[in-house]
């Protein structure tokens, strides 16, 4: 597989590369972990030259510098902008002291989009994400405003990022019932070390035909291959404020490394291949501060895990999900169907249900 083997993003007509390029690191911002304009442009050019077409940024990233770098890059190459899928996000307030400077209200969405389009030097976005839930704004106001912007031609598709499952379901259902523009994708934190999305949002996405677009697919670099038990990582920009892996995470990291050794590839490539093996459409976002980081991550396109390798990774990284997730899996199938075969799967393949597992 390569970056020009495109996939359809959710229930839409939008075709994107199997890996997106994240621009969170583009630009130097005081206190941030960004990279120079020159290196950002090298990373971007490498991705595009390999056939990549899906670029993700946000107004928040490096205080708007990320969007400006992308805008300047495409303005210098006339005709290239329309051949990429350009996505950005809104909701975080870039104007301290102004209560309407961020959020998901009508006025703030319109103002944020206008500023984003100005920095990106374009008159439309292919995909616009709600970056985070605004609990102070009615969902109907947010969705109606976004639909108006789609109808005005300023944005083409919608997605949510980091929103609760109940809110996401409510917004999608309301949009469908009222004839507004629905969501096509969810941007979520997801990796072999971070799987709690599998409790609510991932099943919802599969049910609605939404794509999952994971951020931090290498879990702050923990799955990059540089982290080993008993060694100290000193060249990570994030370790200072996120800390290091836990002992349980090191168990997963070591298995990822062992599989990488079996396949003659990197831990990063194995971790990204695992994400690509998940049900539905999953398009991880690759973040890079140097071109070699991007090249290492792109090796994930060449890796196909065996069923036994996927099973081993699934088992060692199995998440503890909140109630009521444990009631909706294998035990429910046994209680409902009592050993019969439904949809091609006999429920007798599940382990015996213990009386102590039943609650009334």
N, C-alpha and C positions, 0 to 999 in steps of 0.2 A: 504494500500500500504506500501511497505518497500523498502529499498535501493536495494534489489536484485530483484525488479520488473523492469527490465531494459527496456529502450526505445532505438530506433534506432536514431542515431545522423545524422539528415539530410538524403540526398540521398547517403547512404553509407552502408557498412556492419558492422559498428562499433556500438556495443551495450554498453550503459552507464547507470549508476544509474540515477534516476530522480532528484537527487541533486548531484552536484559536490562539492568536498572539495577544497576550495581555500587556498593556502599556502602562501599568501602575508604576513601573520603575523608570519610565521615561522622564528625564528632566531632573534638575538639581533643585531641591527645596530645602531651606534651612531646617535641620532636625530630621530630614527624611533619609531614605536609603536609595535615592535615585542614582541615575547615571548621566553622563554628559550627553549633550545634543549629538555630538559626533558618533558616540557609541550607540545611542538610541537609533540613529538613522542606519547604522550598519546592521543592527539586529533586524530592523524593519525590512531593509533591502534583502537580507538573507532569507527571511521568511517569504517575502513576495516572490523572489527569484526561484524558490523551491516549489512554487505553485500555490502558496497560501493566500487566502482571500478574506479571512475573518479576523478583524482587529477590534479589541475591546479596550475601552478607556472609561474615564469618569471625570466629571468636572472637579471632583475632589482631589484627584491624583496630582501630586506635586503642585498643589494649589493652582491648577489650571495649566501648568506648563506642559503636561503630557498632551493635552488637546492641542496646544499651540504647536508643539513639535510635529504632530501628525498633520496639522493643517498646512504648515510651511512645507513639509515634505511633499505632499500631494500637489500643492500649488506650483511647485517647481517642476512637476512632471505632468503637464497637461494631458488629459485623456485617461489618466490612470485611476482617478477617484471613482469613476462609475463602474469600475471592474472589481472593486473591493466592497465587502460588507463591513460597514463602519458602525460600531455600536458605542454608545456612551450612557451615562447614568445621571440621575438627579436625586435630590432630597437633602443632601448635607449642606449646611449653611456656610457659605464662604464670606458672610458679612456679619461678624460678631456684633451683637447689640441690636440687630434688625430681626424681629421675630418672624417677618415675612421673607427673609432672605433665603430660606430653605424650606424643606417640607414638601408636601404633595397637594397643596391647595392650588386652585386655578391660577391665581396671579403668580405664585412662585414658580409653578411648572413652566408657564409661558416665558417668564423672565429668565429662568435657568436655561431653557432651551435656546433662547435667542443668544445668550452669552456663549453657550457651547458651539452653536453654529458659527458665530463670529470667530471664535478661536480656531475652529476646525476649517474655516474658510470654505464652507459648503452650504448649500441651501436645504439640505435634508439629511436625516439620519436613516440608515437602514433598520436599525433596531435601537429602541430607547428603553432602558431598564429603570424601574423604581428601585433605587439603591437600598432602601430600608423602609420599613413600615412607619408611617406617620399616624400615630394613634390619635392625633388631635383633629384630623381631617376626615370627613365622611368618605367612605370608599366610593360612593356614587359620584362625588365631586371629582375625585381623582380619575376614575375610569371615563367619565363623560368628557373631561378636559383632554385626556389622551386620545379619545376617539375623535374629538374635534380637530386635533393636531394631525391625525392621520388623514382625515378628510381634507384638510388644508394642504396636504402634500409635504408637510415638514418632517414627518416621521412615517415609516412604512410598516413596522411591526413592533409589538410590545412584549416586554418580559418583566418579571419580578425577580428581585434578589433579596435574600435574607428576610423573607416575610413569613409569618406564621402560616401553618397549613390551613387553619380555619379561615383566615382572612383571604388567602390566595384562592381557596375554593369559593368563597362568597363572591369575590371579584369576578372570577371566571364565569360563574353561573349567572350573575347579574348581567355581564356583558353579552352572554349568549341569549338570554331571555329578552333583552332590550335592543338587540341588533347592533350593539356597539362592537368595536374591534376587540377580539379576545386575545389572550396571551398565547404565545407560541413556545415559550421557553422559560425555564427557571434557572437562575444562576445561584448555585449553592456551594457551601463548603463540603467537599467530598473527596475522600482518599481512602486507601486501605487502612489508614490510621484514624479516620474520622468518618464513621458510617451511620451516625444517628439519623441522617436524612432518610435512611431506609425505613424509618418508623411511619412517617406520614407523607412527606413531600414526594419521595420517589414513587410510592404506589399511586399517589394522586396524579403525578405526571404521566405515568404509564396509562392510567385510566383515561386521561384527557388527550393523550397523544402529544404531550409537551416534551420537548427535549430538555435534558439536564446539561447544564454548562458548568462544570465544577471549577471553583477557584481553589487555590492552594492544593493542587493535586499531589504535590510532594510534601505536604504538611510542614510548611515553613522550612523546607530543605531537609527535614529529618529523613526523607526517603531518597535523598540525592546520592547516597553512598558514602558521604564524608563522616557520618556519625557511626561510631563504634563504641561498644562498651569499654569503659576504662580509659578512653582517650578524650581529650578536650578539643573542641572545635573553636578556633580563634578567628577564622576568616568569614564568619557568618554575620551579615548585617542585622539579623533579627535575634540572634541568640541572647543578646544583651537584655531584651525586654520580653521575650517569650520563654526563656529558660530552655533546658534541654529535654530530651525524651525521658519518659518514665521507664521503669523496669519492664512493665507490660508492653510498652511501645518498642523497647529494644528487642523483645521476643519477635515481634512482627518484622522489625528492621533486619534482624539477622536472617530470618527465613527469606525475605526479599533478596538479600545479598546472596544467599546460597543458591536460589533459583537463577539469579543473574549469572553466577559462576557456571552453573550447568549449561546455560544458553550462550555463554560467551558474550554477554552484554552488560549493561549498567543497571544498578538498582533503580535509577530514575526510569529507564526504559521499561523495566518489569512493572513498576508501579503504575505507569501510564497505560501499559497493556492490560493490566488488571481492570482499570476503570473502563477501558474500551470493551471489556468482556461483559459488562453489566447489562441487564435487560434494558430494552428501549434504545433511544438515541442519546448517546452521551458524548459530548464534545468538550474535552478538558481545555482549560486555558493555560498556556505556557507562559510563565514569567521568566525573564532573563535580564541579568545586569551586564552580561558579556556575551558575545557571539558564540563562544564555545559552550556556554550554558544552553543556549538554544539548540546547537548542534547535538549535544548530548541528549536533550529531551526528544528531539525528532527521531532518535533511534527507536523510540517507542512505536513508531509506525511499522517497523520491521520485525517486531516481536509478536508471536502468537503463543500464548500459554497453553499447555496441555490441560485437559480436564482435571487431571490429578493435581496439577500445580495450582489451578484456580481453586479447587476444593480445599487444598491445604491452606492457602491464603485466606479463604473464606472462614475456615474453622478457627485459625489462630487470631483473627481480627474480629470475630463476631461481636457486635456491639450489644450493650445492655440498653434496651429500648424502654421508653416510658410506657406505663399503663395507657391504653389497653392493648398495646401491641402484642404482648405475650398470649393474649386470648384469641388472636386472629391468625395464628399459624397452623402448625401441624396438629395440635390438640383439637382445634376447632373442626378440622376435617374429620378426625376420628369420631368426635361427638355427633356430628351431623350425619355422617354417612355410614358409620359403624361397619367398616370393612368392605364396603361396596366400591366399585370403580366409577369415578365421576370425571368427565372430561379427559379420559384416557389415563388417569392416574389412580391406582388402587390405594386407598387410605391405609391399608395394612402395611405399607412400607414404612410407616412411622413407628417410633418406639412405643411400647405400651404406655397407656395413660394411667398415671398413679392416682389413687383416690385422693391423696393429699394435694394434688394439683387442681382439684375441682373446688370451686368456691360458689356458695349459694347466696 
